[in-house]
Amino acid sequence: MMIKSKPDTYDAIMAINPSAVINIQGGVIEWQDTPVISDADIQAKLSELQAEYDAKQYQRDRNEVDGTNIYPDIGDQLDMQYHDKKDGTTTWEDAVQAVKDAHPKS
């Protein structure tokens, strides 16, 4: 799963207990008929989620730059694949590889 935005306290609580019913205002957590999760456990989960988020920066970079998808449109990719097969070219592979080269995993 790719986390699209920086994880916060709510994300950490939901990762620990997906059925938790809470309200967070001004950093204060109001637990509503939900077992309280310790601050230490929340912070540990938040650190884990943040590490996962940071490790997948390359995925976000490959998908969008300034709100624009940097991979060719899927319709264009399918057209490239059709013509590559028909013409014996590598246009699609070259286009995808250019994105991967510009935004490596590490």
DRENTORKOL-3810 file (N, C-alpha, C; in nm, 4 decimals):
REM DRENTORKOL-3810
@n.u->0.0835; n.v->-0.1175; n.w->0.0000; ca.u->0.0000; ca.v->0.0000; ca.w->0.0000; c.u->0.0884; c.v->0.1245; c.w->0.0000
@n.u->0.0546; n.v->0.2191; n.w->-0.0842; ca.u->0.1297; ca.v->0.3426; ca.w->-0.0861; c.u->0.0545; c.v->0.4487; c.w->-0.0073
@n.u->0.1240; n.v->0.5108; n.w->0.0876; ca.u->0.0663; ca.v->0.6190; ca.w->0.1662; c.u->0.0862; c.v->0.7466; c.w->0.0854
@n.u->-0.0231; n.v->0.8157; n.w->0.0529; ca.u->-0.0148; ca.v->0.9321; ca.w->-0.0347; c.u->0.0192; c.v->1.0612; c.w->0.0377
@n.u->-0.0113; n.v->1.0700; n.w->0.1657; ca.u->0.0219; ca.v->1.1910; ca.w->0.2398; c.u->0.0953; c.v->1.1530; c.w->0.3679
@n.u->0.1683; n.v->1.2486; n.w->0.4212; ca.u->0.2475; ca.v->1.2244; ca.w->0.5415; c.u->0.1570; c.v->1.1719; c.w->0.6529
@n.u->0.1944; n.v->1.0601; n.w->0.7167; ca.u->0.1096; ca.v->1.0023; ca.w->0.8217; c.u->0.1001; c.v->1.0925; c.w->0.9440
@n.u->-0.0148; n.v->1.0850; n.w->1.0111; ca.u->-0.0353; ca.v->1.1641; ca.w->1.1319; c.u->-0.0899; c.v->1.0752; c.w->1.2439
@n.u->-0.1247; n.v->1.1359; n.w->1.3552; ca.u->-0.1731; ca.v->1.0622; ca.w->1.4719; c.u->-0.2955; c.v->0.9779; c.w->1.4376
@n.u->-0.3874; n.v->1.0342; n.w->1.3605; ca.u->-0.5070; ca.v->0.9601; ca.w->1.3205; c.u->-0.4688; c.v->0.8334; c.w->1.2446
@n.u->-0.3761; n.v->0.8452; n.w->1.1492; ca.u->-0.3323; ca.v->0.7282; ca.w->1.0713; c.u->-0.2725; c.v->0.6212; c.w->1.1622
@n.u->-0.1929; n.v->0.6646; n.w->1.2609; ca.u->-0.1296; ca.v->0.5697; ca.w->1.3528; c.u->-0.2356; c.v->0.4956; c.w->1.4350
@n.u->-0.3330; n.v->0.5691; n.w->1.4854; ca.u->-0.4391; ca.v->0.5063; ca.w->1.5647; c.u->-0.5183; c.v->0.4079; c.w->1.4795
@n.u->-0.5533; n.v->0.4468; n.w->1.3585; ca.u->-0.6304; ca.v->0.3584; ca.w->1.2703; c.u->-0.5496; c.v->0.2359; c.w->1.2280
@n.u->-0.4178; n.v->0.2491; n.w->1.2194; ca.u->-0.3333; ca.v->0.1343; ca.w->1.1863; c.u->-0.3299; c.v->0.0351; c.w->1.3026
@n.u->-0.3373; n.v->0.0863; n.w->1.4248; ca.u->-0.3383; ca.v->0.0001; ca.w->1.5430; c.u->-0.4768; c.v->-0.0609; c.w->1.5640
@n.u->-0.5793; n.v->0.0225; n.w->1.5532; ca.u->-0.7173; ca.v->-0.0236; ca.w->1.5764; c.u->-0.8092; c.v->0.0388; c.w->1.4709
@n.u->-0.8291; n.v->-0.0307; n.w->1.3595; ca.u->-0.9105; ca.v->0.0244; ca.w->1.2502; c.u->-1.0550; c.v->0.0573; c.w->1.2871
@n.u->-1.1043; n.v->0.0018; n.w->1.3955; ca.u->-1.2432; ca.v->0.0302; ca.w->1.4342; c.u->-1.2527; c.v->0.1377; c.w->1.5441
@n.u->-1.1415; n.v->0.2031; n.w->1.5754; ca.u->-1.1421; ca.v->0.3065; ca.w->1.6793; c.u->-1.2323; c.v->0.4224; c.w->1.6391
@n.u->-1.3030; n.v->0.4749; n.w->1.7368; ca.u->-1.3865; ca.v->0.5929; ca.w->1.7164; c.u->-1.3246; c.v->0.7034; c.w->1.8012
@n.u->-1.2702; n.v->0.8036; n.w->1.7323; ca.u->-1.1976; ca.v->0.9099; ca.w->1.8019; c.u->-1.2292; c.v->1.0449; c.w->1.7405
@n.u->-1.1935; n.v->1.1481; n.w->1.8152; ca.u->-1.2002; ca.v->1.2844; ca.w->1.7668; c.u->-1.0702; c.v->1.3506; c.w->1.8105
@n.u->-1.0008; n.v->1.4151; n.w->1.7172; ca.u->-0.8757; ca.v->1.4826; ca.w->1.7513; c.u->-0.8925; c.v->1.6305; c.w->1.7221
@n.u->-0.8746; n.v->1.7120; n.w->1.8254; ca.u->-0.8822; ca.v->1.8576; ca.w->1.8102; c.u->-0.7688; c.v->1.9206; c.w->1.8884
@n.u->-0.6905; n.v->2.0008; n.w->1.8187; ca.u->-0.5795; ca.v->2.0681; ca.w->1.8853; c.u->-0.4795; c.v->1.9720; c.w->1.9460
@n.u->-0.4659; n.v->1.8553; n.w->1.8852; ca.u->-0.3713; ca.v->1.7562; ca.w->1.9336; c.u->-0.4228; c.v->1.6719; c.w->2.0495
@n.u->-0.5448; n.v->1.6991; n.w->2.0953; ca.u->-0.6044; ca.v->1.6234; ca.w->2.2049; c.u->-0.6945; c.v->1.5151; c.w->2.1451
@n.u->-0.6725; n.v->1.3915; n.w->2.1894; ca.u->-0.7499; ca.v->1.2784; ca.w->2.1389; c.u->-0.8655; c.v->1.2511; c.w->2.2342
@n.u->-0.9853; n.v->1.2497; n.w->2.1772; ca.u->-1.1042; ca.v->1.2144; ca.w->2.2541; c.u->-1.1450; c.v->1.0734; c.w->2.2109
@n.u->-1.1381; n.v->0.9801; n.w->2.3051; ca.u->-1.1701; ca.v->0.8393; ca.w->2.2779; c.u->-1.3182; c.v->0.8182; c.w->2.3020
@n.u->-1.3892; n.v->0.7677; n.w->2.2028; ca.u->-1.5333; ca.v->0.7487; ca.w->2.2134; c.u->-1.5659; c.v->0.6000; c.w->2.2089
@n.u->-1.5944; n.v->0.5432; n.w->2.3248; ca.u->-1.6259; ca.v->0.3999; ca.w->2.3359; c.u->-1.5200; c.v->0.3133; c.w->2.2681
@n.u->-1.3953; n.v->0.3551; n.w->2.2823; ca.u->-1.2816; ca.v->0.2864; ca.w->2.2215; c.u->-1.1721; c.v->0.2732; c.w->2.3259
@n.u->-1.1104; n.v->0.1558; n.w->2.3383; ca.u->-0.9995; ca.v->0.1438; ca.w->2.4323; c.u->-0.8884; c.v->0.2442; c.w->2.4002
@n.u->-0.8384; n.v->0.3097; n.w->2.5021; ca.u->-0.7330; ca.v->0.4091; ca.w->2.4853; c.u->-0.6023; c.v->0.3397; c.w->2.4464
@n.u->-0.5343; n.v->0.3963; n.w->2.3502; ca.u->-0.4030; ca.v->0.3467; ca.w->2.3074; c.u->-0.2995; c.v->0.4417; c.w->2.3662
@n.u->-0.1947; n.v->0.3876; n.w->2.4236; ca.u->-0.0950; ca.v->0.4710; ca.w->2.4903; c.u->-0.0238; c.v->0.5614; c.w->2.3898
@n.u->0.0222; n.v->0.6771; n.w->2.4393; ca.u->0.0981; ca.v->0.7699; ca.w->2.3541; c.u->0.2231; c.v->0.7026; c.w->2.2979
@n.u->0.2859; n.v->0.6171; n.w->2.3787; ca.u->0.4072; ca.v->0.5476; ca.w->2.3329; c.u->0.3760; c.v->0.4560; c.w->2.2145
@n.u->0.2649; n.v->0.3842; n.w->2.2242; ca.u->0.2256; ca.v->0.2958; ca.w->2.1137; c.u->0.1894; c.v->0.3750; c.w->1.9890
@n.u->0.1215; n.v->0.4885; n.w->2.0089; ca.u->0.0852; ca.v->0.5733; ca.w->1.8947; c.u->0.2107; c.v->0.6280; c.w->1.8282
@n.u->0.3046; n.v->0.6749; n.w->1.9084; ca.u->0.4284; ca.v->0.7308; ca.w->1.8527; c.u->0.5123; c.v->0.6244; c.w->1.7826
@n.u->0.5148; n.v->0.5043; n.w->1.8380; ca.u->0.5896; ca.v->0.3948; ca.w->1.7745; c.u->0.5284; c.v->0.3616; c.w->1.6381
@n.u->0.3958; n.v->0.3541; n.w->1.6316; ca.u->0.3284; ca.v->0.3252; ca.w->1.5050; c.u->0.3479; c.v->0.4406; c.w->1.4070
@n.u->0.3442; n.v->0.5633; n.w->1.4572; ca.u->0.3651; ca.v->0.6799; ca.w->1.3716; c.u->0.5056; c.v->0.6786; c.w->1.3119
@n.u->0.6035; n.v->0.6399; n.w->1.3914; ca.u->0.7411; ca.v->0.6286; ca.w->1.3407; c.u->0.7511; c.v->0.5217; c.w->1.2330
@n.u->0.6827; n.v->0.4110; n.w->1.2537; ca.u->0.6803; ca.v->0.3019; ca.w->1.1565; c.u->0.6150; c.v->0.3479; c.w->1.0251
@n.u->0.5017; n.v->0.4164; n.w->1.0362; ca.u->0.4328; ca.v->0.4662; ca.w->0.9174; c.u->0.5162; c.v->0.5718; c.w->0.8445
@n.u->0.5851; n.v->0.6567; n.w->0.9221; ca.u->0.6696; ca.v->0.7601; ca.w->0.8616; c.u->0.7854; c.v->0.6960; c.w->0.7858
@n.u->0.8450; n.v->0.5914; n.w->0.8428; ca.u->0.9549; ca.v->0.5217; ca.w->0.7753; c.u->0.9064; c.v->0.4595; c.w->0.6445
@n.u->0.7862; n.v->0.4012; n.w->0.6467; ca.u->0.7280; ca.v->0.3433; ca.w->0.5251; c.u->0.7024; c.v->0.4524; c.w->0.4214
@n.u->0.6495; n.v->0.5647; n.w->0.4675; ca.u->0.6219; ca.v->0.6778; ca.w->0.3791; c.u->0.7513; c.v->0.7284; c.w->0.3154
@n.u->0.8540; n.v->0.7470; n.w->0.3965; ca.u->0.9826; ca.v->0.7978; ca.w->0.3467; c.u->1.0464; c.v->0.7002; c.w->0.2483
@n.u->1.0348; n.v->0.5698; n.w->0.2762; ca.u->1.0966; ca.v->0.4681; ca.w->0.1911; c.u->1.0321; c.v->0.4614; c.w->0.0533
@n.u->0.9119; n.v->0.5134; n.w->0.0404; ca.u->0.8406; ca.v->0.5050; ca.w->-0.0877; c.u->0.8308; c.v->0.6392; c.w->-0.1596
@n.u->0.9232; n.v->0.7295; n.w->-0.1274; ca.u->0.9240; ca.v->0.8599; ca.w->-0.1938; c.u->0.9366; c.v->0.8435; c.w->-0.3447
@n.u->1.0174; n.v->0.7472; n.w->-0.3877; ca.u->1.0362; ca.v->0.7271; ca.w->-0.5313; c.u->0.9046; c.v->0.6956; c.w->-0.6017
@n.u->0.8122; n.v->0.6266; n.w->-0.5332; ca.u->0.6830; ca.v->0.5958; ca.w->-0.5947; c.u->0.6026; c.v->0.7231; c.w->-0.6177
@n.u->0.6049; n.v->0.8117; n.w->-0.5178; ca.u->0.5325; ca.v->0.9377; ca.w->-0.5341; c.u->0.5972; c.v->1.0220; c.w->-0.6422
@n.u->0.7300; n.v->1.0211; n.w->-0.6480; ca.u->0.8005; ca.v->1.0981; ca.w->-0.7508; c.u->0.7707; c.v->1.0454; c.w->-0.8905
@n.u->0.7563; n.v->0.9130; n.w->-0.9038; ca.u->0.7283; ca.v->0.8539; ca.w->-1.0350; c.u->0.5860; c.v->0.8797; c.w->-1.0801
@n.u->0.4964; n.v->0.9002; n.w->-0.9874; ca.u->0.3559; ca.v->0.9161; ca.w->-1.0240; c.u->0.3179; c.v->1.0607; c.w->-1.0505
@n.u->0.3716; n.v->1.1535; n.w->-0.9736; ca.u->0.3323; ca.v->1.2922; ca.w->-0.9930; c.u->0.4468; c.v->1.3872; c.w->-0.9644
@n.u->0.4577; n.v->1.4870; n.w->-1.0483; ca.u->0.5477; ca.v->1.5989; ca.w->-1.0253; c.u->0.4640; c.v->1.7234; c.w->-1.0462
@n.u->0.4542; n.v->1.8064; n.w->-0.9457; ca.u->0.3705; ca.v->1.9268; ca.w->-0.9515; c.u->0.2268; c.v->1.8940; c.w->-0.9915
@n.u->0.1738; n.v->1.7821; n.w->-0.9418; ca.u->0.0361; ca.v->1.7447; ca.w->-0.9684; c.u->0.0121; c.v->1.6838; c.w->-1.1053
@n.u->0.1185; n.v->1.6614; n.w->-1.1804; ca.u->0.1052; ca.v->1.6046; ca.w->-1.3143; c.u->0.1644; c.v->1.4650; c.w->-1.3173
@n.u->0.0911; n.v->1.3708; n.w->-1.3723; ca.u->0.1407; ca.v->1.2333; ca.w->-1.3850; c.u->0.2563; c.v->1.2337; c.w->-1.4844
@n.u->0.3721; n.v->1.1800; n.w->-1.4445; ca.u->0.4876; ca.v->1.1845; ca.w->-1.5332; c.u->0.4985; c.v->1.0626; c.w->-1.6233
@n.u->0.4242; n.v->0.9562; n.w->-1.5924; ca.u->0.4173; ca.v->0.8449; ca.w->-1.6869; c.u->0.3263; c.v->0.8869; c.w->-1.8020
@n.u->0.3504; n.v->0.8366; n.w->-1.9214; ca.u->0.2567; ca.v->0.8652; ca.w->-2.0302; c.u->0.1172; c.v->0.8140; c.w->-1.9943
@n.u->0.0150; n.v->0.8786; n.w->-2.0458; ca.u->-0.1233; ca.v->0.8371; ca.w->-2.0257; c.u->-0.1371; c.v->0.6893; c.w->-2.0622
@n.u->-0.2219; n.v->0.6173; n.w->-1.9907; ca.u->-0.2356; ca.v->0.4726; ca.w->-2.0132; c.u->-0.2786; c.v->0.4422; c.w->-2.1568
@n.u->-0.3642; n.v->0.5252; n.w->-2.2124; ca.u->-0.4034; ca.v->0.5050; ca.w->-2.3521; c.u->-0.2840; c.v->0.5179; c.w->-2.4458
@n.u->-0.1996; n.v->0.6167; n.w->-2.4177; ca.u->-0.0784; ca.v->0.6344; ca.w->-2.4990; c.u->0.0160; c.v->0.5157; c.w->-2.4816
@n.u->0.0250; n.v->0.4646; n.w->-2.3575; ca.u->0.1122; ca.v->0.3498; ca.w->-2.3337; c.u->0.0638; c.v->0.2275; c.w->-2.4111
@n.u->-0.0666; n.v->0.2052; n.w->-2.4109; ca.u->-0.1208; ca.v->0.0911; ca.w->-2.4854; c.u->-0.0955; c.v->0.1079; c.w->-2.6353
@n.u->-0.1093; n.v->0.2292; n.w->-2.6849; ca.u->-0.0820; ca.v->0.2559; ca.w->-2.8260; c.u->0.0659; c.v->0.2309; c.w->-2.8573
@n.u->0.1537; n.v->0.2745; n.w->-2.7647; ca.u->0.2976; ca.v->0.2495; ca.w->-2.7832; c.u->0.3248; c.v->0.0992; c.w->-2.7906
@n.u->0.2615; n.v->0.0227; n.w->-2.7009; ca.u->0.2834; ca.v->-0.1221; ca.w->-2.6993; c.u->0.2348; c.v->-0.1864; c.w->-2.8297
@n.u->0.1203; n.v->-0.1419; n.w->-2.8778; ca.u->0.0681; ca.v->-0.1956; ca.w->-3.0035; c.u->0.1671; c.v->-0.1696; c.w->-3.1173
@n.u->0.2121; n.v->-0.0435; n.w->-3.1274; ca.u->0.3038; ca.v->-0.0089; ca.w->-3.2365; c.u->0.4404; c.v->-0.0746; c.w->-3.2184
@n.u->0.4851; n.v->-0.0905; n.w->-3.0948; ca.u->0.6113; ca.v->-0.1601; ca.w->-3.0703; c.u->0.6039; c.v->-0.3034; c.w->-3.1211
@n.u->0.4940; n.v->-0.3702; n.w->-3.0909; ca.u->0.4776; ca.v->-0.5089; ca.w->-3.1367; c.u->0.4686; c.v->-0.5158; c.w->-3.2894
@n.u->0.3929; n.v->-0.4246; n.w->-3.3453; ca.u->0.3720; ca.v->-0.4218; ca.w->-3.4898; c.u->0.5000; c.v->-0.3834; c.w->-3.5651
@n.u->0.5732; n.v->-0.2844; n.w->-3.5099; ca.u->0.6886; ca.v->-0.2286; ca.w->-3.5802; c.u->0.8234; c.v->-0.2811; c.w->-3.5308
@n.u->0.8219; n.v->-0.3618; n.w->-3.4232; ca.u->0.9476; ca.v->-0.4130; ca.w->-3.3685; c.u->1.0312; c.v->-0.3063; c.w->-3.2998
@n.u->0.9634; n.v->-0.2054; n.w->-3.2426; ca.u->1.0335; ca.v->-0.0970; ca.w->-3.1733; c.u->1.0219; c.v->-0.1139; c.w->-3.0215
@n.u->1.0838; n.v->-0.0236; n.w->-2.9463; ca.u->1.0806; ca.v->-0.0291; ca.w->-2.7991; c.u->1.0371; c.v->0.1049; c.w->-2.7399
@n.u->0.9487; n.v->0.1739; n.w->-2.8077; ca.u->0.9049; ca.v->0.3070; ca.w->-2.7636; c.u->0.8481; c.v->0.3042; c.w->-2.6221
@n.u->0.7603; n.v->0.2072; n.w->-2.5928; ca.u->0.6987; ca.v->0.1996; ca.w->-2.4601; c.u->0.8034; c.v->0.1714; c.w->-2.3528
@n.u->0.8887; n.v->0.0720; n.w->-2.3766; ca.u->0.9930; ca.v->0.0400; ca.w->-2.2794; c.u->1.0824; c.v->0.1611; c.w->-2.2549
@n.u->1.1155; n.v->0.2327; n.w->-2.3598; ca.u->1.2019; ca.v->0.3507; ca.w->-2.3464; c.u->1.1340; c.v->0.4598; c.w->-2.2635
@n.u->1.0041; n.v->0.4811; n.w->-2.2856; ca.u->0.9307; ca.v->0.5848; ca.w->-2.2122; c.u->0.9222; c.v->0.5519; c.w->-2.0637
@n.u->0.8912; n.v->0.4275; n.w->-2.0316; ca.u->0.8811; ca.v->0.3872; ca.w->-1.8915; c.u->1.0188; c.v->0.3892; c.w->-1.8255
@n.u->1.1198; n.v->0.3425; n.w->-1.8964; ca.u->1.2555; ca.v->0.3408; ca.w->-1.8409; c.u->1.3058; c.v->0.4826; c.w->-1.8132
@n.u->1.2677; n.v->0.5777; n.w->-1.8967; ca.u->1.3090; ca.v->0.7182; ca.w->-1.8744; c.u->1.2553; c.v->0.7693; c.w->-1.7409
@n.u->1.1315; n.v->0.7342; n.w->-1.7070; ca.u->1.0738; ca.v->0.7754; ca.w->-1.5786; c.u->1.1473; c.v->0.7065; c.w->-1.4652
@n.u->1.1722; n.v->0.5779; n.w->-1.4788; ca.u->1.2427; ca.v->0.5022; ca.w->-1.3744; c.u->1.3854; c.v->0.5533; c.w->-1.3548
@n.u->1.4516; n.v->0.5901; n.w->-1.4619; ca.u->1.5875; ca.v->0.6426; ca.w->-1.4529; c.u->1.5900; c.v->0.7799; c.w->-1.3847
@n.u->1.4886; n.v->0.8607; n.w->-1.4137; ca.u->1.4816; ca.v->0.9940; ca.w->-1.3536; c.u->1.4464; c.v->0.9895; c.w->-1.2051
@n.u->1.3801; n.v->0.8807; n.w->-1.1631; ca.u->1.3353; ca.v->0.8670; ca.w->-1.0236; c.u->1.3666; c.v->0.7272; c.w->-0.9719
@n.u->1.4967; n.v->0.6973; n.w->-0.9455; ca.u->1.5336; ca.v->0.5618; ca.w->-0.8994; c.u->1.4812; c.v->0.5335; c.w->-0.7592
@n.u->1.4751; n.v->0.4036; n.w->-0.7269; ca.u->1.4257; ca.v->0.3620; ca.w->-0.5944; c.u->1.5125; c.v->0.4127; c.w->-0.4819
@n.u->1.6417; n.v->0.4223; n.w->-0.5026; ca.u->1.7260; ca.v->0.4695; ca.w->-0.3918; c.u->1.8308; c.v->0.5646; c.w->-0.4360
END
